[in-house]
Amino acid sequence: MTTLTDRRNETRVNVRIPLRYKLIGNQSDAEQMAESENLSHRGVFMWTAYPLKVGAQVALRLRMPSEISGISASEVHCTARVIRIQESDSGGLVGVGLRIERYHATGERERWAS
């Protein structure tokens, strides 16, 4: 279920979406999987097993559901910076707050055309 909350003057959508990310500037680093907890037009909070550091820049990919975007499902490519780390109460996963610096959404037709 999707709910809206207002934090830091931004509307956030509480939704779990699988996503992929990779550290920018680290050629040896493989793409990692994570899951969002919430999204806004300026940020993402996600849970991952791979530790990141505040200030790190990442390339992020996620498939935005049509229920959120209001259009057909689209893949979103982002450049984001880690601004917060939160340890999990249950251990294992780490919460990561990302500020989106740039993004590009690709619709179904555009993705298949390229």
C-alpha positions as CSV (number, residue, x, y, z in Angstrom):
1,M,0.0,0.0,0.0
2,T,1.2,3.5,-0.8
3,T,0.9,6.3,1.7
4,L,2.0,9.9,1.5
5,T,3.9,11.7,4.2
6,D,5.3,15.2,4.3
7,R,9.0,15.5,5.5
8,R,11.3,18.4,5.0
9,N,8.7,20.2,3.0
10,E,8.7,17.4,0.4
11,T,6.0,15.0,-0.4
12,R,7.3,11.4,0.0
13,V,5.7,8.3,-1.2
14,N,6.2,5.3,1.1
15,V,6.7,2.5,-1.5
16,R,9.0,-0.5,-1.8
17,I,10.5,-0.6,-5.2
18,P,13.5,-2.8,-6.2
19,L,16.3,-0.8,-7.6
20,R,19.9,-1.1,-8.7
21,Y,22.8,1.1,-8.0
22,K,26.6,1.4,-8.6
23,L,29.2,3.7,-7.1
24,I,30.4,6.3,-9.6
25,G,34.1,6.4,-10.2
26,N,34.8,2.9,-8.9
27,Q,35.3,0.6,-12.0
28,S,35.8,-2.5,-9.9
29,D,32.5,-2.1,-8.1
30,A,29.6,-4.3,-9.3
31,E,26.0,-3.1,-9.6
32,Q,24.1,-3.8,-6.3
33,M,20.5,-4.5,-5.5
34,A,18.4,-2.5,-2.9
35,E,14.8,-1.7,-2.1
36,S,13.3,1.7,-1.6
37,E,11.4,2.6,1.5
38,N,10.2,6.0,0.3
39,L,10.7,8.3,-2.7
40,S,10.3,12.0,-3.4
41,H,11.2,14.1,-6.5
42,R,14.5,15.0,-4.7
43,G,15.4,11.9,-2.8
44,V,15.2,8.2,-2.1
45,F,15.6,6.2,1.1
46,M,16.7,2.6,0.5
47,W,17.8,-0.5,2.3
48,T,20.9,-2.4,1.1
49,A,23.3,-5.0,2.4
50,Y,26.2,-3.1,0.7
51,P,27.8,-0.4,3.0
52,L,28.1,3.1,1.5
53,K,29.7,6.3,2.9
54,V,28.1,9.7,3.3
55,G,29.2,11.8,0.4
56,A,29.5,8.9,-2.1
57,Q,28.0,9.4,-5.5
58,V,25.9,6.6,-7.0
59,A,24.2,5.8,-10.3
60,L,20.7,4.5,-9.6
61,R,18.1,2.7,-11.7
62,L,14.5,2.0,-10.7
63,R,11.3,1.2,-12.5
64,M,8.7,3.7,-11.5
65,P,5.2,2.2,-11.2
66,S,2.4,3.9,-13.1
67,E,0.4,4.3,-9.8
68,I,3.1,6.8,-8.7
69,S,4.1,8.6,-11.9
70,G,0.6,8.8,-13.4
71,I,1.9,7.6,-16.7
72,S,2.9,4.1,-18.1
73,A,5.7,2.5,-16.1
74,S,9.0,4.0,-16.8
75,E,12.6,3.3,-15.9
76,V,14.4,6.2,-14.1
77,H,18.1,6.7,-14.2
78,C,19.5,8.9,-11.4
79,T,22.7,10.4,-10.2
80,A,22.5,10.7,-6.4
81,R,24.6,11.5,-3.4
82,V,24.6,9.6,0.0
83,I,23.5,12.1,2.6
84,R,22.5,9.8,5.5
85,I,23.2,6.3,6.8
86,Q,20.9,4.5,9.2
87,E,21.8,1.2,10.9
88,S,19.0,-1.4,10.9
89,D,17.6,-2.5,14.3
90,S,17.5,-6.1,13.1
91,G,21.1,-6.0,11.7
92,G,22.2,-7.0,8.2
93,L,20.7,-4.2,6.1
94,V,21.7,-0.5,6.1
95,G,19.4,2.4,5.4
96,V,20.8,4.9,3.0
97,G,19.3,8.4,2.3
98,L,20.1,9.7,-1.2
99,R,19.7,13.2,-2.6
100,I,18.9,13.0,-6.3
101,E,21.2,15.4,-8.3
102,R,20.0,14.5,-11.8
103,Y,17.6,12.1,-13.3
104,H,16.2,10.9,-16.7
105,A,13.0,8.9,-17.1
106,T,12.7,6.5,-20.0
107,G,9.2,5.4,-21.2
108,E,8.4,2.0,-22.7
109,R,8.6,3.2,-26.3
110,E,11.8,5.1,-25.9
111,R,13.5,2.2,-24.1
112,W,12.6,-0.3,-26.8
113,A,13.6,2.1,-29.6
114,S,17.2,2.5,-28.4
